[in-house]
Amino acid sequence: MTAQDQWTIKGFIDTYKNIYTISNDTKIVSKILEIHLFPKI
């Protein structure tokens, strides 16, 4: 957390304890989240 009590995300950890860092490019981050978090229709 930051001094203003805001969350900061540095990456993701999968079920195999692999760590994946993310960049500040929001287009890349949002696309990854879209692919992995939203179910396929």
Secondary structure by P-SEA (a helix, b strand, c coil): ccccbbbbbccccccccbbbbbcccaaaaaaaaaacccccc
